[in-house]
Amino acid sequence: MYEKLQSHPNVTVRKKAKQFLFGFQAMEILKVKNSSLYVNTTDYRNYFEAFVQDKTSYPQRVVEDEEDAFQQILPYILFLACPFLFLLAMVARKGM
């Protein structure tokens, strides 16, 4: 099921599926039979079955992802623009 989810259109689902597969492969390599964490496998069953059966009942979050990306980039843009604004203010002050 996780191998099929690696081709999911949602980036977050794709990433989590790859992480789960990596974890399962690591468990096989390390010969771990079970983990101490309890995971309720029925929580996401409908979601996964819908994808495996090629249904499109999963939610799309493309717009929210773009908004999140802009919110993450904004501080960097301001940080990089500050020196230019400072120099512009200095030049304008000397020009007066």
Secondary structure, 3 states (H helix, E strand, C coil): CHHHHCCCCCHHHHHHHHHHHHHHHHHHHCCCCCCCCCCCCCCCHHHHHHHHCCCCCCCCCHHHHHHHHHHHHHHHHHHHHHHHHHHHHHHHHHHC
